[in-house]
Structure formats: C-alpha cells, structure tokens
Amino acid sequence: MQLIIAAVGHRMPAWIESGFAEYAKRMPPDCRILLKEIKPVERSGGRTAESVMAAERGKIEAAIPKGSRIVALDERGRDLTTMQLSQLLGQWRQDGRDVTFLIGGADGLDAGLKASADMLVRVSSLTLPHGMVRVLLAEQLYRAWSITQNHPYHRV
Ligand SMILES: C[S@@+](CC[C@H](N)C(=O)[O-])C[C@H]1O[C@@H](n2cnc3c(N)ncnc32)[C@H](O)[C@@H]1O
C-alpha cells in the first residue's frame, strides 16, 4: 500500500520541504508516503474561485491512482484522534488499496471533489496554510504507523 498526498502547491519554502521529508523518509517501503505536487491554477483575468477549484480538480483527479481510497483534507471535515487514524491505517493496510489524501490550494478543494471522497477529514478546526497541512499529515501518518508497530515514537 502507498499513501499518496496529492497537494496543490509547488515550490514550497525549504522548511516545508525538509519538514515533510523528515517524516516521509521514516515510513517503511510497504507504507510509503508519496507526494504529488499540483501546480496551482492562476487566479487571473477575473477567474472566480469556483473555476480555479474546478480546474485544479481535474489536475488532482489525474494524480489519483486507479482504485485508490480518497481522503480529502478540509477544515470542515471529521475530527480524528491519532489513535483513530492508526486504527484506520491498520485497516487500510489489510486491504492493501492505496490511499490518496487531497490537499487544496489557496481557495480550497472543489465541492464536488470533496463530496466524492471516501472521507473528509480535518487536522484542526483552524484554517492552515496548505504547505503546513502536508507536514502535519506526514507527521501524523508516521505517528499512526509507529503506533501500529508499538514503536516508542508515540507515548501515551
Ligand atoms: C489555505 S487552505 C484553503 C482554505 C479555503 N478558503 C477553504 O475554505 O477550504 C488550503 C488547503 O489546506 C487544507 N487545510 C487547511 N486547513 C486545514 C485543516 N484545518 N484541516 C485539514 N485540511 C486543511 C485543505 O485541503 C485546504 O483546501
């Protein structure tokens, strides 16, 4: 199983890239985190946020592997505890399907894309910058994996 993060945004600041890489490199080969960056659509020429999100939706969908489970990240999504995430990760690893996490750009994710996802999840009730969300998500996936392995990274 692979954990794919399809994230709108590229050319991230070095601290985002190194923060993400720090956690991604800790994952084992059978549960890798793979980042697919999506170039944001420019909001120029009077383009509305809706049309930008719709255009980005097409690019995001093209980055989702066939048959993957889809988890959309949104501040209005469901709260998960780290323990719940680790239980989900354990279930996902049993069926072996890839899981793709979607992170939107400055305007967010297209409403239809969110509605079609298997789950809508938040990492906080605050609105966070998209780069920070990928770092937080990578850390939580590593933490969730470490719990499934009884690894001492997570202390109760
Ligand atoms: C700057 S936010 C977009 C905010 C946008 N105005 C909205 O209403 O969704 C960019 C992306 O980061 C992710 N994001 C931001 N805050 C989040 C949170 N608290 N939980 C989960 N994802 C979040 C979402 O995927 C969002 O589409």
Backbone and ligand atoms as CSV (ligand in chain L), in Angstrom:
chain,resi,resn,atom,element,x,y,z
A,1,MET,N,N,0.838,-1.205,0.000
A,1,MET,CA,C,0.000,0.000,0.000
A,1,MET,C,C,0.872,1.254,0.000
A,2,GLN,N,N,0.460,2.230,-0.778
A,2,GLN,CA,C,1.150,3.525,-0.741
A,2,GLN,C,C,0.183,4.591,-0.234
A,3,LEU,N,N,0.758,5.566,0.451
A,3,LEU,CA,C,-0.024,6.715,0.901
A,3,LEU,C,C,0.382,7.874,0.002
A,4,ILE,N,N,-0.534,8.304,-0.836
A,4,ILE,CA,C,-0.215,9.377,-1.775
A,4,ILE,C,C,-0.790,10.680,-1.228
A,5,ILE,N,N,-0.013,11.721,-1.263
A,5,ILE,CA,C,-0.548,13.042,-0.902
A,5,ILE,C,C,-0.564,13.861,-2.182
A,6,ALA,N,N,-1.768,14.128,-2.693
A,6,ALA,CA,C,-1.926,14.951,-3.892
A,6,ALA,C,C,-2.221,16.362,-3.391
A,7,ALA,N,N,-1.227,17.231,-3.515
A,7,ALA,CA,C,-1.327,18.544,-2.873
A,7,ALA,C,C,-1.153,19.662,-3.889
A,8,VAL,N,N,-2.128,20.557,-3.930
A,8,VAL,CA,C,-1.970,21.743,-4.771
A,8,VAL,C,C,-0.903,22.612,-4.117
A,9,GLY,N,N,0.039,23.084,-4.923
A,9,GLY,CA,C,1.132,23.903,-4.381
A,9,GLY,C,C,2.465,23.305,-4.756
A,10,HIS,N,N,3.325,24.135,-5.269
A,10,HIS,CA,C,4.683,23.677,-5.566
A,10,HIS,C,C,5.641,24.807,-5.227
A,11,ARG,N,N,6.910,24.509,-5.340
A,11,ARG,CA,C,7.970,25.443,-4.919
A,11,ARG,C,C,7.704,25.931,-3.498
A,12,MET,N,N,7.596,24.973,-2.611
A,12,MET,CA,C,7.342,25.284,-1.199
A,12,MET,C,C,8.621,25.810,-0.538
A,13,PRO,N,N,8.500,26.603,0.523
A,13,PRO,CA,C,9.687,27.040,1.249
A,13,PRO,C,C,10.477,25.836,1.770
A,14,ALA,N,N,11.784,26.052,1.954
A,14,ALA,CA,C,12.663,24.944,2.357
A,14,ALA,C,C,12.198,24.286,3.655
A,15,TRP,N,N,11.660,25.079,4.577
A,15,TRP,CA,C,11.264,24.480,5.867
A,15,TRP,C,C,10.076,23.545,5.703
A,16,ILE,N,N,9.230,23.799,4.726
A,16,ILE,CA,C,8.114,22.867,4.462
A,16,ILE,C,C,8.681,21.587,3.845
A,17,GLU,N,N,9.559,21.758,2.849
A,17,GLU,CA,C,10.119,20.583,2.162
A,17,GLU,C,C,10.900,19.704,3.127
A,18,SER,N,N,11.703,20.343,3.998
A,18,SER,CA,C,12.507,19.489,4.889
A,18,SER,C,C,11.628,18.884,5.982
A,19,GLY,N,N,10.621,19.610,6.432
A,19,GLY,CA,C,9.703,19.049,7.442
A,19,GLY,C,C,8.974,17.842,6.870
A,20,PHE,N,N,8.491,17.971,5.656
A,20,PHE,CA,C,7.782,16.857,5.025
A,20,PHE,C,C,8.731,15.667,4.835
A,21,ALA,N,N,9.924,15.954,4.298
A,21,ALA,CA,C,10.891,14.879,4.004
A,21,ALA,C,C,11.296,14.144,5.285
A,22,GLU,N,N,11.390,14.878,6.388
A,22,GLU,CA,C,11.803,14.272,7.654
A,22,GLU,C,C,10.877,13.107,8.037
A,23,TYR,N,N,9.553,13.304,7.888
A,23,TYR,CA,C,8.617,12.247,8.277
A,23,TYR,C,C,8.428,11.233,7.167
A,24,ALA,N,N,8.404,11.688,5.920
A,24,ALA,CA,C,8.185,10.757,4.807
A,24,ALA,C,C,9.292,9.698,4.773
A,25,LYS,N,N,10.535,10.111,5.064
A,25,LYS,CA,C,11.656,9.155,4.961
A,25,LYS,C,C,11.614,8.091,6.063
A,26,ARG,N,N,10.834,8.328,7.097
A,26,ARG,CA,C,10.768,7.345,8.193
A,26,ARG,C,C,9.804,6.196,7.893
A,27,MET,N,N,8.991,6.356,6.862
A,27,MET,CA,C,7.983,5.326,6.587
A,27,MET,C,C,8.633,4.112,5.927
A,28,PRO,N,N,8.099,2.912,6.220
A,28,PRO,CA,C,8.683,1.706,5.635
A,28,PRO,C,C,8.284,1.555,4.156
A,29,PRO,N,N,9.028,0.724,3.402
A,29,PRO,CA,C,8.747,0.571,1.971
A,29,PRO,C,C,7.313,0.115,1.669
A,30,ASP,N,N,6.699,-0.669,2.569
A,30,ASP,CA,C,5.345,-1.151,2.263
A,30,ASP,C,C,4.254,-0.159,2.691
A,31,CYS,N,N,4.667,1.018,3.110
A,31,CYS,CA,C,3.675,2.037,3.512
A,31,CYS,C,C,4.267,3.426,3.238
A,32,ARG,N,N,4.783,3.583,2.030
A,32,ARG,CA,C,5.481,4.832,1.698
A,32,ARG,C,C,4.522,6.009,1.555
A,33,ILE,N,N,5.038,7.192,1.865
A,33,ILE,CA,C,4.297,8.419,1.574
A,33,ILE,C,C,4.896,8.991,0.294
A,34,LEU,N,N,4.033,9.175,-0.690
A,34,LEU,CA,C,4.472,9.687,-1.990
A,34,LEU,C,C,3.767,11.022,-2.230
A,35,LEU,N,N,4.560,12.066,-2.407
A,35,LEU,CA,C,3.963,13.395,-2.616
A,35,LEU,C,C,3.807,13.690,-4.108
A,36,LYS,N,N,2.609,14.058,-4.510
A,36,LYS,CA,C,2.386,14.508,-5.890
A,36,LYS,C,C,1.954,15.967,-5.828
A,37,GLU,N,N,2.851,16.843,-6.206
A,37,GLU,CA,C,2.539,18.277,-6.159
A,37,GLU,C,C,1.796,18.695,-7.414
A,38,ILE,N,N,0.811,19.538,-7.236
A,38,ILE,CA,C,-0.004,20.015,-8.358
A,38,ILE,C,C,0.165,21.514,-8.477
A,39,LYS,N,N,0.568,21.934,-9.659
A,39,LYS,CA,C,0.797,23.368,-9.862
A,39,LYS,C,C,-0.537,24.114,-9.725
A,40,PRO,N,N,-0.582,25.143,-8.890
A,40,PRO,CA,C,-1.856,25.866,-8.719
A,40,PRO,C,C,-2.282,26.545,-10.022
A,41,VAL,N,N,-3.588,26.648,-10.213
A,41,VAL,CA,C,-4.130,27.369,-11.374
A,41,VAL,C,C,-4.158,28.850,-11.011
A,42,GLU,N,N,-3.657,29.674,-11.905
A,42,GLU,CA,C,-3.580,31.117,-11.599
A,42,GLU,C,C,-4.962,31.750,-11.566
A,43,ARG,N,N,-5.160,32.606,-10.560
A,43,ARG,CA,C,-6.456,33.281,-10.449
A,43,ARG,C,C,-6.327,34.647,-11.119
A,44,SER,N,N,-6.218,34.616,-12.426
A,44,SER,CA,C,-6.046,35.880,-13.157
A,44,SER,C,C,-7.214,36.054,-14.128
A,45,GLY,N,N,-7.288,37.239,-14.701
A,45,GLY,CA,C,-8.306,37.500,-15.728
A,45,GLY,C,C,-9.721,37.359,-15.218
A,46,GLY,N,N,-9.948,37.726,-13.964
A,46,GLY,CA,C,-11.316,37.699,-13.420
A,46,GLY,C,C,-11.833,36.303,-13.150
A,47,ARG,N,N,-10.940,35.335,-13.117
A,47,ARG,CA,C,-11.367,33.954,-12.824
A,47,ARG,C,C,-11.932,33.854,-11.415
A,48,THR,N,N,-13.036,33.147,-11.279
A,48,THR,CA,C,-13.623,33.000,-9.942
A,48,THR,C,C,-12.908,31.864,-9.190
A,49,ALA,N,N,-13.086,31.898,-7.863
A,49,ALA,CA,C,-12.510,30.821,-7.047
A,49,ALA,C,C,-13.085,29.476,-7.489
A,50,GLU,N,N,-14.384,29.453,-7.848
A,50,GLU,CA,C,-15.025,28.187,-8.242
A,50,GLU,C,C,-14.371,27.618,-9.503
A,51,SER,N,N,-14.079,28.522,-10.474
A,51,SER,CA,C,-13.491,27.998,-11.716
A,51,SER,C,C,-12.045,27.555,-11.486
A,52,VAL,N,N,-11.351,28.237,-10.575
A,52,VAL,CA,C,-9.986,27.799,-10.245
A,52,VAL,C,C,-10.043,26.415,-9.587
A,53,MET,N,N,-10.952,26.257,-8.620
A,53,MET,CA,C,-11.041,24.967,-7.921
A,53,MET,C,C,-11.463,23.848,-8.875
A,54,ALA,N,N,-12.355,24.197,-9.843
A,54,ALA,CA,C,-12.786,23.176,-10.813
A,54,ALA,C,C,-11.613,22.767,-11.696
A,55,ALA,N,N,-10.794,23.737,-12.115
A,55,ALA,CA,C,-9.628,23.412,-12.952
A,55,ALA,C,C,-8.615,22.593,-12.152
A,56,GLU,N,N,-8.440,22.968,-10.888
A,56,GLU,CA,C,-7.498,22.200,-10.052
A,56,GLU,C,C,-8.041,20.785,-9.787
A,57,ARG,N,N,-9.353,20.659,-9.738
A,57,ARG,CA,C,-9.943,19.332,-9.522
A,57,ARG,C,C,-9.480,18.357,-10.600
A,58,GLY,N,N,-9.512,18.829,-11.865
A,58,GLY,CA,C,-9.084,17.960,-12.963
A,58,GLY,C,C,-7.644,17.497,-12.786
A,59,LYS,N,N,-6.777,18.413,-12.352
A,59,LYS,CA,C,-5.368,18.052,-12.168
A,59,LYS,C,C,-5.199,17.102,-10.976
A,60,ILE,N,N,-5.984,17.353,-9.929
A,60,ILE,CA,C,-5.900,16.475,-8.749
A,60,ILE,C,C,-6.363,15.069,-9.126
A,61,GLU,N,N,-7.479,14.986,-9.850
A,61,GLU,CA,C,-8.013,13.662,-10.204
A,61,GLU,C,C,-7.018,12.883,-11.060
A,62,ALA,N,N,-6.285,13.622,-11.908
A,62,ALA,CA,C,-5.294,12.945,-12.767
A,62,ALA,C,C,-4.142,12.365,-11.934
A,63,ALA,N,N,-3.963,12.883,-10.715
A,63,ALA,CA,C,-2.851,12.416,-9.860
A,63,ALA,C,C,-3.268,11.246,-8.964
A,64,ILE,N,N,-4.562,10.897,-8.962
A,64,ILE,CA,C,-5.049,9.830,-8.062
A,64,ILE,C,C,-4.910,8.472,-8.759
A,65,PRO,N,N,-4.156,7.548,-8.166
A,65,PRO,CA,C,-4.038,6.231,-8.794
A,65,PRO,C,C,-5.402,5.522,-8.842
A,66,LYS,N,N,-5.586,4.730,-9.885
A,66,LYS,CA,C,-6.843,3.990,-10.057
A,66,LYS,C,C,-7.100,3.084,-8.850
A,67,GLY,N,N,-8.324,3.062,-8.377
A,67,GLY,CA,C,-8.690,2.139,-7.295
A,67,GLY,C,C,-8.319,2.625,-5.905
A,68,SER,N,N,-7.725,3.826,-5.844
A,68,SER,CA,C,-7.285,4.351,-4.551
A,68,SER,C,C,-8.468,4.801,-3.692
A,69,ARG,N,N,-8.314,4.647,-2.401
A,69,ARG,CA,C,-9.258,5.247,-1.453
A,69,ARG,C,C,-8.919,6.732,-1.382
A,70,ILE,N,N,-9.931,7.591,-1.230
A,70,ILE,CA,C,-9.660,9.035,-1.272
A,70,ILE,C,C,-10.083,9.702,0.041
A,71,VAL,N,N,-9.135,10.405,0.638
A,71,VAL,CA,C,-9.401,11.151,1.871
A,71,VAL,C,C,-9.117,12.624,1.574
A,72,ALA,N,N,-10.165,13.441,1.602
A,72,ALA,CA,C,-9.998,14.876,1.328
A,72,ALA,C,C,-9.752,15.607,2.647
A,73,LEU,N,N,-8.793,16.514,2.624
A,73,LEU,CA,C,-8.451,17.297,3.825
A,73,LEU,C,C,-9.174,18.637,3.742
A,74,ASP,N,N,-9.913,18.936,4.800
A,74,ASP,CA,C,-10.681,20.180,4.810
A,74,ASP,C,C,-10.971,20.533,6.264
A,75,GLU,N,N,-10.874,21.818,6.561
A,75,GLU,CA,C,-11.077,22.239,7.962
A,75,GLU,C,C,-12.486,21.936,8.472
A,76,ARG,N,N,-13.440,21.679,7.540
A,76,ARG,CA,C,-14.815,21.351,7.965
A,76,ARG,C,C,-15.033,19.849,8.056
A,77,GLY,N,N,-13.961,19.101,7.904
A,77,GLY,CA,C,-14.077,17.638,7.907
A,77,GLY,C,C,-14.200,17.062,9.302
A,78,ARG,N,N,-14.165,15.733,9.317
A,78,ARG,CA,C,-14.336,15.000,10.578
A,78,ARG,C,C,-13.031,15.052,11.380
A,79,ASP,N,N,-13.194,15.192,12.684
A,79,ASP,CA,C,-12.037,15.132,13.581
A,79,ASP,C,C,-11.638,13.679,13.780
A,80,LEU,N,N,-10.365,13.417,13.759
A,80,LEU,CA,C,-9.873,12.074,14.063
A,80,LEU,C,C,-8.829,12.201,15.156
A,81,THR,N,N,-8.873,11.303,16.125
A,81,THR,CA,C,-7.757,11.271,17.063
A,81,THR,C,C,-6.614,10.509,16.385
A,82,THR,N,N,-5.418,10.658,16.949
A,82,THR,CA,C,-4.273,9.919,16.396
A,82,THR,C,C,-4.515,8.412,16.503
A,83,MET,N,N,-5.134,7.975,17.621
A,83,MET,CA,C,-5.419,6.538,17.765
A,83,MET,C,C,-6.394,6.073,16.688
A,84,GLN,N,N,-7.411,6.895,16.401
A,84,GLN,CA,C,-8.361,6.511,15.344
A,84,GLN,C,C,-7.657,6.429,13.991
A,85,LEU,N,N,-6.741,7.384,13.748
A,85,LEU,CA,C,-6.013,7.346,12.483
A,85,LEU,C,C,-5.156,6.080,12.401
A,86,SER,N,N,-4.560,5.694,13.519
A,86,SER,CA,C,-3.713,4.488,13.477
A,86,SER,C,C,-4.578,3.241,13.252
A,87,GLN,N,N,-5.799,3.242,13.819
A,87,GLN,CA,C,-6.683,2.085,13.571
A,87,GLN,C,C,-7.084,2.027,12.097
A,88,LEU,N,N,-7.380,3.218,11.540
A,88,LEU,CA,C,-7.731,3.270,10.114
A,88,LEU,C,C,-6.565,2.786,9.266
A,89,LEU,N,N,-5.362,3.253,9.611
A,89,LEU,CA,C,-4.186,2.855,8.843
A,89,LEU,C,C,-4.033,1.325,8.876
A,90,GLY,N,N,-4.268,0.746,10.052
A,90,GLY,CA,C,-4.193,-0.719,10.169
A,90,GLY,C,C,-5.206,-1.396,9.255
A,91,GLN,N,N,-6.438,-0.853,9.218
A,91,GLN,CA,C,-7.472,-1.446,8.339
A,91,GLN,C,C,-7.087,-1.281,6.876
A,92,TRP,N,N,-6.612,-0.081,6.544
A,92,TRP,CA,C,-6.235,0.174,5.146
A,92,TRP,C,C,-5.121,-0.771,4.705
A,93,ARG,N,N,-4.177,-1.018,5.589
A,93,ARG,CA,C,-3.051,-1.888,5.207
A,93,ARG,C,C,-3.537,-3.309,4.973
A,94,GLN,N,N,-4.637,-3.704,5.669
A,94,GLN,CA,C,-5.131,-5.068,5.468
A,94,GLN,C,C,-5.707,-5.260,4.079
A,95,ASP,N,N,-6.431,-4.246,3.564
A,95,ASP,CA,C,-6.994,-4.469,2.214
A,95,ASP,C,C,-6.018,-4.062,1.107
A,96,GLY,N,N,-4.965,-3.338,1.489
A,96,GLY,CA,C,-3.884,-3.083,0.529
A,96,GLY,C,C,-4.122,-2.007,-0.511
A,97,ARG,N,N,-5.342,-1.460,-0.556
A,97,ARG,CA,C,-5.590,-0.384,-1.543
A,97,ARG,C,C,-4.762,0.842,-1.178
A,98,ASP,N,N,-4.280,1.547,-2.195
A,98,ASP,CA,C,-3.603,2.812,-1.918
A,98,ASP,C,C,-4.594,3.804,-1.309
A,99,VAL,N,N,-4.053,4.763,-0.566
A,99,VAL,CA,C,-4.898,5.827,-0.011
A,99,VAL,C,C,-4.338,7.154,-0.507
A,100,THR,N,N,-5.201,7.961,-1.102
A,100,THR,CA,C,-4.750,9.275,-1.580
A,100,THR,C,C,-5.401,10.366,-0.739
A,101,PHE,N,N,-4.548,11.219,-0.176
A,101,PHE,CA,C,-5.001,12.361,0.621
A,101,PHE,C,C,-4.952,13.597,-0.277
A,102,LEU,N,N,-6.021,14.367,-0.269
A,102,LEU,CA,C,-6.093,15.546,-1.140
A,102,LEU,C,C,-5.960,16.821,-0.308
A,103,ILE,N,N,-5.050,17.694,-0.729
A,103,ILE,CA,C,-4.894,18.996,-0.069
A,103,ILE,C,C,-5.077,20.074,-1.131
A,104,GLY,N,N,-6.006,20.980,-0.866
A,104,GLY,CA,C,-6.342,22.010,-1.855
A,104,GLY,C,C,-5.363,23.172,-1.853
A,105,GLY,N,N,-5.625,24.095,-2.744
A,105,GLY,CA,C,-4.806,25.293,-2.852
A,105,GLY,C,C,-5.417,26.447,-2.057
A,106,ALA,N,N,-5.050,27.672,-2.417
A,106,ALA,CA,C,-5.462,28.851,-1.648
A,106,ALA,C,C,-6.985,28.972,-1.515
A,107,ASP,N,N,-7.725,28.505,-2.536
A,107,ASP,CA,C,-9.192,28.604,-2.482
A,107,ASP,C,C,-9.842,27.366,-1.883
A,108,GLY,N,N,-9.078,26.313,-1.701
A,108,GLY,CA,C,-9.629,25.072,-1.156
A,108,GLY,C,C,-9.896,24.049,-2.253
A,109,LEU,N,N,-10.599,22.986,-1.851
A,109,LEU,CA,C,-10.922,21.894,-2.783
A,109,LEU,C,C,-12.310,22.091,-3.371
A,110,ASP,N,N,-12.460,21.714,-4.621
A,110,ASP,CA,C,-13.749,21.778,-5.304
A,110,ASP,C,C,-14.815,21.001,-4.504
A,111,ALA,N,N,-16.021,21.593,-4.405
A,111,ALA,CA,C,-17.085,20.979,-3.578
A,111,ALA,C,C,-17.444,19.577,-4.069
A,112,GLY,N,N,-17.513,19.388,-5.383
A,112,GLY,CA,C,-17.856,18.065,-5.933
A,112,GLY,C,C,-16.784,17.033,-5.624
A,113,LEU,N,N,-15.536,17.489,-5.644
A,113,LEU,CA,C,-14.425,16.577,-5.337
A,113,LEU,C,C,-14.509,16.129,-3.880
A,114,LYS,N,N,-14.822,17.088,-2.999
A,114,LYS,CA,C,-14.940,16.737,-1.578
A,114,LYS,C,C,-16.095,15.753,-1.374
A,115,ALA,N,N,-17.215,16.015,-2.108
A,115,ALA,CA,C,-18.392,15.151,-1.941
A,115,ALA,C,C,-18.117,13.738,-2.442
A,116,SER,N,N,-17.223,13.606,-3.423
A,116,SER,CA,C,-16.973,12.272,-3.987
A,116,SER,C,C,-15.906,11.496,-3.209
A,117,ALA,N,N,-15.255,12.164,-2.242
A,117,ALA,CA,C,-14.190,11.481,-1.486
A,117,ALA,C,C,-14.794,10.449,-0.529
A,118,ASP,N,N,-14.002,9.455,-0.162
A,118,ASP,CA,C,-14.471,8.451,0.799
A,118,ASP,C,C,-14.580,9.033,2.202
A,119,MET,N,N,-13.722,9.979,2.488
A,119,MET,CA,C,-13.743,10.615,3.818
A,119,MET,C,C,-13.328,12.062,3.688
A,120,LEU,N,N,-13.887,12.905,4.556
A,120,LEU,CA,C,-13.478,14.312,4.642
A,120,LEU,C,C,-12.946,14.489,6.071
A,121,VAL,N,N,-11.694,14.877,6.179
A,121,VAL,CA,C,-11.025,14.881,7.482
A,121,VAL,C,C,-10.358,16.223,7.721
A,122,ARG,N,N,-10.338,16.651,8.975
A,122,ARG,CA,C,-9.570,17.853,9.292
A,122,ARG,C,C,-8.434,17.517,10.250
A,123,VAL,N,N,-7.402,18.335,10.201
A,123,VAL,CA,C,-6.302,18.145,11.148
A,123,VAL,C,C,-6.371,19.181,12.269
A,124,SER,N,N,-7.308,20.122,12.114
A,124,SER,CA,C,-7.516,21.172,13.108
A,124,SER,C,C,-8.795,21.882,12.698
A,125,SER,N,N,-9.385,22.652,13.620
A,125,SER,CA,C,-10.524,23.473,13.182
A,125,SER,C,C,-10.034,24.839,12.711
A,126,LEU,N,N,-8.738,25.073,12.772
A,126,LEU,CA,C,-8.167,26.316,12.240
A,126,LEU,C,C,-7.913,26.151,10.745
A,127,THR,N,N,-7.932,27.259,10.021
A,127,THR,CA,C,-7.533,27.212,8.608
A,127,THR,C,C,-6.014,27.298,8.557
A,128,LEU,N,N,-5.401,26.305,7.957
A,128,LEU,CA,C,-3.935,26.242,7.921
A,128,LEU,C,C,-3.434,26.457,6.500
A,129,PRO,N,N,-2.190,26.938,6.368
A,129,PRO,CA,C,-1.623,27.042,5.020
A,129,PRO,C,C,-1.408,25.639,4.447
A,130,HIS,N,N,-1.643,25.486,3.134
A,130,HIS,CA,C,-1.622,24.136,2.563
A,130,HIS,C,C,-0.276,23.428,2.760
A,131,GLY,N,N,0.823,24.174,2.726
A,131,GLY,CA,C,2.130,23.540,2.923
A,131,GLY,C,C,2.250,22.941,4.316
A,132,MET,N,N,1.729,23.668,5.294
A,132,MET,CA,C,1.812,23.181,6.668
A,132,MET,C,C,0.972,21.911,6.842
A,133,VAL,N,N,-0.139,21.842,6.112
A,133,VAL,CA,C,-1.015,20.663,6.233
A,133,VAL,C,C,-0.281,19.399,5.768
A,134,ARG,N,N,0.530,19.522,4.701
A,134,ARG,CA,C,1.213,18.300,4.253
A,134,ARG,C,C,2.256,17.838,5.279
A,135,VAL,N,N,2.887,18.786,5.981
A,135,VAL,CA,C,3.872,18.407,7.004
A,135,VAL,C,C,3.150,17.740,8.188
A,136,LEU,N,N,2.060,18.387,8.635
A,136,LEU,CA,C,1.277,17.829,9.748
A,136,LEU,C,C,0.759,16.430,9.415
A,137,LEU,N,N,0.258,16.284,8.194
A,137,LEU,CA,C,-0.300,14.992,7.785
A,137,LEU,C,C,0.799,13.921,7.759
A,138,ALA,N,N,1.963,14.268,7.212
A,138,ALA,CA,C,3.059,13.290,7.151
A,138,ALA,C,C,3.472,12.874,8.563
A,139,GLU,N,N,3.533,13.841,9.482
A,139,GLU,CA,C,3.916,13.503,10.861
A,139,GLU,C,C,2.869,12.588,11.489
A,140,GLN,N,N,1.592,12.896,11.265
A,140,GLN,CA,C,0.531,12.080,11.863
A,140,GLN,C,C,0.476,10.684,11.253
A,141,LEU,N,N,0.794,10.572,9.958
A,141,LEU,CA,C,0.822,9.236,9.332
A,141,LEU,C,C,1.982,8.426,9.910
A,142,TYR,N,N,3.115,9.093,10.116
A,142,TYR,CA,C,4.247,8.388,10.727
A,142,TYR,C,C,3.897,7.972,12.164
A,143,ARG,N,N,3.273,8.880,12.892
A,143,ARG,CA,C,2.884,8.576,14.277
A,143,ARG,C,C,1.885,7.409,14.291
A,144,ALA,N,N,0.903,7.471,13.381
A,144,ALA,CA,C,-0.106,6.399,13.306
A,144,ALA,C,C,0.576,5.067,12.986
A,145,TRP,N,N,1.517,5.080,12.045
A,145,TRP,CA,C,2.236,3.844,11.700
A,145,TRP,C,C,3.037,3.352,12.910
A,146,SER,N,N,3.696,4.283,13.626
A,146,SER,CA,C,4.530,3.875,14.763
A,146,SER,C,C,3.666,3.217,15.848
A,147,ILE,N,N,2.414,3.654,15.993
A,147,ILE,CA,C,1.506,3.032,16.970
A,147,ILE,C,C,1.189,1.595,16.542
A,148,THR,N,N,0.957,1.400,15.233
A,148,THR,CA,C,0.643,0.031,14.770
A,148,THR,C,C,1.830,-0.918,14.991
A,149,GLN,N,N,3.034,-0.357,15.126
A,149,GLN,CA,C,4.258,-1.173,15.289
A,149,GLN,C,C,4.738,-1.217,16.743
A,150,ASN,N,N,3.968,-0.600,17.655
A,150,ASN,CA,C,4.435,-0.457,19.047
A,150,ASN,C,C,5.809,0.197,19.124
A,151,HIS,N,N,6.049,1.106,18.243
A,151,HIS,CA,C,7.319,1.830,18.192
A,151,HIS,C,C,7.258,2.942,19.248
A,152,PRO,N,N,8.369,3.203,19.958
A,152,PRO,CA,C,8.302,4.176,21.072
A,152,PRO,C,C,8.147,5.639,20.650
A,153,TYR,N,N,8.049,5.949,19.361
A,153,TYR,CA,C,7.876,7.358,18.953
A,153,TYR,C,C,6.656,7.971,19.643
A,154,HIS,N,N,5.564,7.210,19.699
A,154,HIS,CA,C,4.335,7.735,20.312
A,154,HIS,C,C,4.268,7.310,21.766
A,155,ARG,N,N,4.112,8.290,22.638
A,155,ARG,CA,C,3.954,7.968,24.068
A,155,ARG,C,C,2.549,8.355,24.494
A,156,VAL,N,N,1.903,7.486,25.200
A,156,VAL,CA,C,0.533,7.772,25.645
A,156,VAL,C,C,0.564,8.613,26.916
L,1,LIG,C1,C,-5.460,27.634,2.652
L,1,LIG,S1,S,-6.463,26.220,2.761
L,1,LIG,C2,C,-7.874,26.684,1.821
L,1,LIG,C3,C,-8.853,27.468,2.593
L,1,LIG,C4,C,-10.107,27.668,1.800
L,1,LIG,N1,N,-10.531,29.032,1.932
L,1,LIG,C5,C,-11.200,26.732,2.266
L,1,LIG,O1,O,-12.233,27.232,2.701
L,1,LIG,O2,O,-11.035,25.489,2.199
L,1,LIG,C6,C,-5.695,25.111,1.627
L,1,LIG,C7,C,-5.976,23.644,1.858
L,1,LIG,O3,O,-5.314,23.247,3.039
L,1,LIG,C8,C,-6.058,22.193,3.645
L,1,LIG,N2,N,-6.394,22.628,5.010
L,1,LIG,C9,C,-6.271,23.867,5.553
L,1,LIG,N3,N,-6.635,23.850,6.842
L,1,LIG,C10,C,-6.967,22.586,7.135
L,1,LIG,C11,C,-7.409,21.910,8.311
L,1,LIG,N4,N,-7.579,22.555,9.450
L,1,LIG,N5,N,-7.667,20.587,8.248
L,1,LIG,C12,C,-7.488,19.915,7.093
L,1,LIG,N6,N,-7.070,20.481,5.945
L,1,LIG,C13,C,-6.819,21.791,5.963
L,1,LIG,C14,C,-7.290,21.934,2.803
L,1,LIG,O4,O,-7.053,20.843,1.945
L,1,LIG,C15,C,-7.419,23.232,2.035
L,1,LIG,O5,O,-8.072,23.018,0.802
